[in-house]
Amino acid sequence: MSEINENENNKTEETIELKVKVKKTKKDYNRKYYDNNREKIIKKACEKKQCNLCGKFIAHKTVVKHQTTNLCKKICLKNKYEKWLKDENENENENENENENEINI
Ligand SMILES: [Zn+2]
């Protein structure tokens, strides 16, 4: 442990060489990974994901950006209004039923 620290502090050629090697290996690994999983990566990037605010399906990558747009807010409001309208209608129906019952009695 202490040896590594000394080497790093001294910035010996050996450690610099090692760092370059590690960096190169990582780069190679990423490139290899991309080559092997290219289709998977692209497919995932294009995958549609449902916005948890408005329920619209959008590209996986743009969900966060989409949620800040007016379109999302607009759809949210529309959904809320439609839900409210539905609830109102249901309440009205309930009231109608109550009235019918009253008439029957
Ligand atoms: Zn949305």
Backbone and ligand atoms as CSV (ligand in chain L), in Angstrom:
chain,resi,resn,atom,element,x,y,z
A,1,MET,N,N,0.844,-1.213,0.000
A,1,MET,CA,C,0.000,0.000,0.000
A,1,MET,C,C,0.872,1.253,0.000
A,2,SER,N,N,1.871,1.259,0.930
A,2,SER,CA,C,2.729,2.436,1.037
A,2,SER,C,C,3.601,2.564,-0.208
A,3,GLU,N,N,3.964,1.434,-0.794
A,3,GLU,CA,C,4.796,1.462,-2.004
A,3,GLU,C,C,4.064,2.172,-3.142
A,4,ILE,N,N,2.813,1.847,-3.292
A,4,ILE,CA,C,2.017,2.452,-4.365
A,4,ILE,C,C,1.935,3.965,-4.169
A,5,ASN,N,N,1.694,4.358,-2.914
A,5,ASN,CA,C,1.596,5.792,-2.622
A,5,ASN,C,C,2.898,6.510,-2.963
A,6,GLU,N,N,4.025,5.882,-2.602
A,6,GLU,CA,C,5.331,6.490,-2.897
A,6,GLU,C,C,5.497,6.655,-4.392
A,7,ASN,N,N,5.141,5.604,-5.095
A,7,ASN,CA,C,5.268,5.652,-6.557
A,7,ASN,C,C,4.408,6.760,-7.133
A,8,GLU,N,N,3.227,6.875,-6.615
A,8,GLU,CA,C,2.317,7.893,-7.153
A,8,GLU,C,C,2.814,9.300,-6.841
A,9,ASN,N,N,3.350,9.450,-5.647
A,9,ASN,CA,C,3.874,10.756,-5.266
A,9,ASN,C,C,5.080,11.125,-6.115
A,10,ASN,N,N,5.901,10.153,-6.400
A,10,ASN,CA,C,7.118,10.418,-7.162
A,10,ASN,C,C,6.849,10.507,-8.662
A,11,LYS,N,N,5.729,10.028,-9.075
A,11,LYS,CA,C,5.376,10.017,-10.500
A,11,LYS,C,C,6.486,9.376,-11.327
A,12,THR,N,N,6.848,8.198,-10.900
A,12,THR,CA,C,7.907,7.497,-11.635
A,12,THR,C,C,7.391,7.079,-13.001
A,13,GLU,N,N,8.328,6.810,-13.844
A,13,GLU,CA,C,7.964,6.397,-15.203
A,13,GLU,C,C,7.085,5.155,-15.174
A,14,GLU,N,N,7.413,4.293,-14.231
A,14,GLU,CA,C,6.689,3.026,-14.141
A,14,GLU,C,C,5.191,3.249,-13.915
A,15,THR,N,N,4.875,4.115,-12.971
A,15,THR,CA,C,3.462,4.339,-12.646
A,15,THR,C,C,2.748,5.040,-13.790
A,16,ILE,N,N,3.438,5.973,-14.418
A,16,ILE,CA,C,2.829,6.663,-15.557
A,16,ILE,C,C,2.540,5.659,-16.667
A,17,GLU,N,N,3.484,4.802,-16.899
A,17,GLU,CA,C,3.325,3.764,-17.908
A,17,GLU,C,C,2.115,2.894,-17.574
A,18,LEU,N,N,2.026,2.546,-16.305
A,18,LEU,CA,C,0.930,1.685,-15.837
A,18,LEU,C,C,-0.413,2.381,-16.052
A,19,LYS,N,N,-0.455,3.672,-15.717
A,19,LYS,CA,C,-1.704,4.432,-15.876
A,19,LYS,C,C,-2.128,4.472,-17.340
A,20,VAL,N,N,-1.162,4.696,-18.213
A,20,VAL,CA,C,-1.458,4.739,-19.643
A,20,VAL,C,C,-1.999,3.393,-20.087
A,21,LYS,N,N,-1.379,2.339,-19.581
A,21,LYS,CA,C,-1.791,0.985,-19.941
A,21,LYS,C,C,-3.233,0.738,-19.492
A,22,VAL,N,N,-3.531,1.132,-18.255
A,22,VAL,CA,C,-4.880,0.927,-17.716
A,22,VAL,C,C,-5.885,1.702,-18.550
A,23,LYS,N,N,-5.547,2.934,-18.867
A,23,LYS,CA,C,-6.430,3.782,-19.653
A,23,LYS,C,C,-6.702,3.144,-21.017
A,24,LYS,N,N,-5.623,2.628,-21.626
A,24,LYS,CA,C,-5.737,2.021,-22.944
A,24,LYS,C,C,-6.611,0.764,-22.855
A,25,THR,N,N,-6.421,-0.012,-21.803
A,25,THR,CA,C,-7.201,-1.237,-21.637
A,25,THR,C,C,-8.675,-0.906,-21.490
A,26,LYS,N,N,-8.955,0.124,-20.706
A,26,LYS,CA,C,-10.349,0.543,-20.513
A,26,LYS,C,C,-10.974,0.969,-21.836
A,27,LYS,N,N,-10.204,1.724,-22.605
A,27,LYS,CA,C,-10.691,2.211,-23.895
A,27,LYS,C,C,-10.968,1.023,-24.813
A,28,ASP,N,N,-10.001,0.089,-24.832
A,28,ASP,CA,C,-10.171,-1.104,-25.657
A,28,ASP,C,C,-11.404,-1.881,-25.215
A,29,TYR,N,N,-11.556,-1.983,-23.910
A,29,TYR,CA,C,-12.683,-2.735,-23.379
A,29,TYR,C,C,-13.998,-2.085,-23.819
A,30,ASN,N,N,-14.074,-0.764,-23.686
A,30,ASN,CA,C,-15.291,-0.050,-24.087
A,30,ASN,C,C,-15.592,-0.253,-25.568
A,31,ARG,N,N,-14.530,-0.197,-26.372
A,31,ARG,CA,C,-14.718,-0.357,-27.802
A,31,ARG,C,C,-15.185,-1.766,-28.121
A,32,LYS,N,N,-14.566,-2.729,-27.457
A,32,LYS,CA,C,-14.939,-4.130,-27.650
A,32,LYS,C,C,-16.396,-4.322,-27.226
A,33,TYR,N,N,-16.720,-3.755,-26.079
A,33,TYR,CA,C,-18.085,-3.894,-25.549
A,33,TYR,C,C,-19.085,-3.289,-26.533
A,34,TYR,N,N,-18.728,-2.136,-27.060
A,34,TYR,CA,C,-19.623,-1.474,-28.011
A,34,TYR,C,C,-19.775,-2.305,-29.275
A,35,ASP,N,N,-18.642,-2.839,-29.762
A,35,ASP,CA,C,-18.701,-3.664,-30.972
A,35,ASP,C,C,-19.577,-4.891,-30.760
A,36,ASN,N,N,-19.436,-5.498,-29.601
A,36,ASN,CA,C,-20.192,-6.729,-29.329
A,36,ASN,C,C,-21.668,-6.461,-29.073
A,37,ASN,N,N,-21.953,-5.323,-28.444
A,37,ASN,CA,C,-23.338,-5.061,-28.023
A,37,ASN,C,C,-23.970,-3.887,-28.749
A,38,ARG,N,N,-23.419,-3.593,-29.920
A,38,ARG,CA,C,-23.855,-2.416,-30.673
A,38,ARG,C,C,-25.380,-2.385,-30.826
A,39,GLU,N,N,-25.922,-3.491,-31.317
A,39,GLU,CA,C,-27.365,-3.535,-31.565
A,39,GLU,C,C,-28.145,-3.339,-30.276
A,40,LYS,N,N,-27.659,-4.003,-29.221
A,40,LYS,CA,C,-28.338,-3.926,-27.928
A,40,LYS,C,C,-28.345,-2.484,-27.415
A,41,ILE,N,N,-27.159,-1.828,-27.527
A,41,ILE,CA,C,-27.027,-0.455,-27.030
A,41,ILE,C,C,-27.949,0.483,-27.811
A,42,ILE,N,N,-27.931,0.335,-29.133
A,42,ILE,CA,C,-28.761,1.205,-29.976
A,42,ILE,C,C,-30.239,0.949,-29.702
A,43,LYS,N,N,-30.567,-0.326,-29.552
A,43,LYS,CA,C,-31.968,-0.688,-29.296
A,43,LYS,C,C,-32.446,-0.069,-27.982
A,44,LYS,N,N,-31.552,-0.130,-26.992
A,44,LYS,CA,C,-31.922,0.404,-25.679
A,44,LYS,C,C,-32.096,1.922,-25.744
A,45,ALA,N,N,-31.227,2.567,-26.523
A,45,ALA,CA,C,-31.289,4.031,-26.646
A,45,ALA,C,C,-32.576,4.461,-27.340
A,46,CYS,N,N,-33.068,3.618,-28.252
A,46,CYS,CA,C,-34.276,3.962,-29.007
A,46,CYS,C,C,-35.537,3.421,-28.333
A,47,GLU,N,N,-35.356,2.644,-27.292
A,47,GLU,CA,C,-36.480,2.020,-26.612
A,47,GLU,C,C,-37.474,3.067,-26.116
A,48,LYS,N,N,-38.738,2.758,-26.258
A,48,LYS,CA,C,-39.757,3.707,-25.790
A,48,LYS,C,C,-40.039,3.442,-24.311
A,49,LYS,N,N,-40.174,4.514,-23.590
A,49,LYS,CA,C,-40.460,4.395,-22.172
A,49,LYS,C,C,-41.676,5.267,-21.868
A,50,GLN,N,N,-42.508,4.795,-20.962
A,50,GLN,CA,C,-43.703,5.568,-20.641
A,50,GLN,C,C,-43.365,6.655,-19.633
A,51,CYS,N,N,-43.774,7.864,-19.941
A,51,CYS,CA,C,-43.566,8.984,-19.024
A,51,CYS,C,C,-44.466,8.773,-17.818
A,52,ASN,N,N,-43.891,8.831,-16.617
A,52,ASN,CA,C,-44.704,8.561,-15.429
A,52,ASN,C,C,-45.566,9.749,-15.029
A,53,LEU,N,N,-45.440,10.861,-15.757
A,53,LEU,CA,C,-46.281,12.024,-15.465
A,53,LEU,C,C,-47.517,12.057,-16.353
A,54,CYS,N,N,-47.281,11.910,-17.692
A,54,CYS,CA,C,-48.407,12.052,-18.612
A,54,CYS,C,C,-48.801,10.733,-19.271
A,55,GLY,N,N,-47.958,9.700,-19.167
A,55,GLY,CA,C,-48.301,8.397,-19.720
A,55,GLY,C,C,-47.968,8.233,-21.183
A,56,LYS,N,N,-47.369,9.274,-21.782
A,56,LYS,CA,C,-47.000,9.200,-23.194
A,56,LYS,C,C,-45.728,8.363,-23.340
A,57,PHE,N,N,-45.626,7.599,-24.463
A,57,PHE,CA,C,-44.431,6.803,-24.698
A,57,PHE,C,C,-43.423,7.630,-25.478
A,58,ILE,N,N,-42.210,7.765,-24.917
A,58,ILE,CA,C,-41.167,8.497,-25.607
A,58,ILE,C,C,-39.857,7.744,-25.556
A,59,ALA,N,N,-38.898,8.172,-26.373
A,59,ALA,CA,C,-37.593,7.519,-26.429
A,59,ALA,C,C,-36.967,7.531,-25.034
A,60,HIS,N,N,-36.431,6.378,-24.674
A,60,HIS,CA,C,-35.842,6.145,-23.355
A,60,HIS,C,C,-34.939,7.301,-22.912
A,61,LYS,N,N,-34.124,7.795,-23.860
A,61,LYS,CA,C,-33.112,8.803,-23.523
A,61,LYS,C,C,-33.708,10.178,-23.236
A,62,THR,N,N,-34.875,10.476,-23.808
A,62,THR,CA,C,-35.391,11.843,-23.743
A,62,THR,C,C,-36.469,12.033,-22.685
A,63,VAL,N,N,-36.692,11.030,-21.847
A,63,VAL,CA,C,-37.777,11.112,-20.866
A,63,VAL,C,C,-37.593,12.309,-19.934
A,64,VAL,N,N,-36.387,12.445,-19.393
A,64,VAL,CA,C,-36.137,13.523,-18.428
A,64,VAL,C,C,-36.350,14.881,-19.096
A,65,LYS,N,N,-35.855,15.002,-20.333
A,65,LYS,CA,C,-36.001,16.266,-21.055
A,65,LYS,C,C,-37.486,16.508,-21.357
A,66,HIS,N,N,-38.173,15.435,-21.760
A,66,HIS,CA,C,-39.593,15.545,-22.112
A,66,HIS,C,C,-40.417,16.063,-20.930
A,67,GLN,N,N,-40.058,15.631,-19.724
A,67,GLN,CA,C,-40.860,15.994,-18.555
A,67,GLN,C,C,-40.766,17.470,-18.201
A,68,THR,N,N,-39.823,18.169,-18.839
A,68,THR,CA,C,-39.708,19.608,-18.587
A,68,THR,C,C,-40.413,20.418,-19.676
A,69,THR,N,N,-40.934,19.723,-20.693
A,69,THR,CA,C,-41.543,20.438,-21.817
A,69,THR,C,C,-42.999,20.770,-21.537
A,70,ASN,N,N,-43.507,21.736,-22.294
A,70,ASN,CA,C,-44.907,22.128,-22.153
A,70,ASN,C,C,-45.844,21.017,-22.594
A,71,LEU,N,N,-45.387,20.196,-23.569
A,71,LEU,CA,C,-46.211,19.106,-24.072
A,71,LEU,C,C,-46.603,18.169,-22.935
A,72,CYS,N,N,-45.605,17.806,-22.115
A,72,CYS,CA,C,-45.868,16.905,-20.998
A,72,CYS,C,C,-46.854,17.547,-20.023
A,73,LYS,N,N,-46.618,18.830,-19.716
A,73,LYS,CA,C,-47.500,19.539,-18.778
A,73,LYS,C,C,-48.924,19.624,-19.324
A,74,LYS,N,N,-49.000,19.848,-20.651
A,74,LYS,CA,C,-50.299,19.968,-21.301
A,74,LYS,C,C,-51.069,18.642,-21.201
A,75,ILE,N,N,-50.359,17.553,-21.524
A,75,ILE,CA,C,-51.007,16.240,-21.472
A,75,ILE,C,C,-51.415,15.919,-20.032
A,76,CYS,N,N,-50.557,16.291,-19.084
A,76,CYS,CA,C,-50.862,16.075,-17.667
A,76,CYS,C,C,-52.171,16.770,-17.303
A,77,LEU,N,N,-52.278,18.041,-17.698
A,77,LEU,CA,C,-53.475,18.827,-17.398
A,77,LEU,C,C,-54.707,18.197,-18.043
A,78,LYS,N,N,-54.528,17.766,-19.319
A,78,LYS,CA,C,-55.625,17.152,-20.060
A,78,LYS,C,C,-56.082,15.885,-19.345
A,79,ASN,N,N,-55.096,15.064,-18.933
A,79,ASN,CA,C,-55.427,13.823,-18.229
A,79,ASN,C,C,-56.186,14.128,-16.937
A,80,LYS,N,N,-55.681,15.141,-16.209
A,80,LYS,CA,C,-56.330,15.509,-14.943
A,80,LYS,C,C,-57.761,15.963,-15.184
A,81,TYR,N,N,-57.934,16.778,-16.240
A,81,TYR,CA,C,-59.261,17.302,-16.566
A,81,TYR,C,C,-60.206,16.167,-16.939
A,82,GLU,N,N,-59.674,15.218,-17.779
A,82,GLU,CA,C,-60.507,14.088,-18.202
A,82,GLU,C,C,-60.893,13.222,-17.010
A,83,LYS,N,N,-59.947,13.044,-16.088
A,83,LYS,CA,C,-60.223,12.246,-14.895
A,83,LYS,C,C,-61.281,12.943,-14.038
A,84,TRP,N,N,-61.109,14.262,-13.914
A,84,TRP,CA,C,-62.051,15.048,-13.125
A,84,TRP,C,C,-63.452,14.964,-13.741
A,85,LEU,N,N,-63.492,15.083,-15.106
A,85,LEU,CA,C,-64.753,15.016,-15.837
A,85,LEU,C,C,-65.422,13.660,-15.608
A,86,LYS,N,N,-64.589,12.594,-15.651
A,86,LYS,CA,C,-65.095,11.233,-15.467
A,86,LYS,C,C,-65.676,11.094,-14.046
A,87,ASP,N,N,-64.903,11.600,-13.078
A,87,ASP,CA,C,-65.366,11.527,-11.685
A,87,ASP,C,C,-66.679,12.274,-11.523
A,88,GLU,N,N,-66.765,13.447,-12.161
A,88,GLU,CA,C,-67.986,14.247,-12.083
A,88,GLU,C,C,-69.168,13.467,-12.642
A,89,ASN,N,N,-68.940,12.841,-13.828
A,89,ASN,CA,C,-70.005,12.062,-14.455
A,89,ASN,C,C,-70.450,10.915,-13.557
A,90,GLU,N,N,-69.446,10.247,-12.954
A,90,GLU,CA,C,-69.771,9.134,-12.063
A,90,GLU,C,C,-70.600,9.622,-10.882
A,91,ASN,N,N,-70.225,10.768,-10.353
A,91,ASN,CA,C,-70.980,11.336,-9.243
A,91,ASN,C,C,-72.413,11.657,-9.666
A,92,GLU,N,N,-72.512,12.210,-10.899
A,92,GLU,CA,C,-73.849,12.543,-11.411
A,92,GLU,C,C,-74.694,11.294,-11.533
A,93,ASN,N,N,-74.066,10.227,-12.079
A,93,ASN,CA,C,-74.786,8.971,-12.218
A,93,ASN,C,C,-75.266,8.461,-10.867
A,94,GLU,N,N,-74.383,8.573,-9.884
A,94,GLU,CA,C,-74.764,8.138,-8.535
A,94,GLU,C,C,-75.979,8.926,-8.044
A,95,ASN,N,N,-75.907,10.228,-8.289
A,95,ASN,CA,C,-77.016,11.082,-7.873
A,95,ASN,C,C,-78.302,10.685,-8.581
A,96,GLU,N,N,-78.167,10.390,-9.912
A,96,GLU,CA,C,-79.340,9.976,-10.674
A,96,GLU,C,C,-79.949,8.722,-10.073
A,97,ASN,N,N,-79.057,7.788,-9.744
A,97,ASN,CA,C,-79.535,6.545,-9.145
A,97,ASN,C,C,-80.277,6.823,-7.841
A,98,GLU,N,N,-79.696,7.729,-7.084
A,98,GLU,CA,C,-80.342,8.077,-5.815
A,98,GLU,C,C,-81.735,8.637,-6.061
A,99,ASN,N,N,-81.793,9.509,-7.091
A,99,ASN,CA,C,-83.090,10.100,-7.418
A,99,ASN,C,C,-84.095,9.030,-7.832
A,100,GLU,N,N,-83.609,8.092,-8.673
A,100,GLU,CA,C,-84.487,7.023,-9.122
A,100,GLU,C,C,-85.034,6.239,-7.930
A,101,ASN,N,N,-84.108,5.969,-7.012
A,101,ASN,CA,C,-84.531,5.230,-5.821
A,101,ASN,C,C,-85.609,6.008,-5.067
A,102,GLU,N,N,-85.384,7.294,-5.001
A,102,GLU,CA,C,-86.353,8.115,-4.277
A,102,GLU,C,C,-87.725,8.046,-4.948
A,103,ILE,N,N,-87.686,8.076,-6.293
A,103,ILE,CA,C,-88.944,8.021,-7.032
A,103,ILE,C,C,-89.638,6.678,-6.789
A,104,ASN,N,N,-88.822,5.615,-6.826
A,104,ASN,CA,C,-89.386,4.284,-6.641
A,104,ASN,C,C,-90.054,4.127,-5.280
A,105,ILE,N,N,-89.434,4.792,-4.295
A,105,ILE,CA,C,-89.996,4.694,-2.946
A,105,ILE,C,C,-91.275,5.532,-2.906
L,1,ZN,ZN,ZN,-44.795,13.327,-19.951
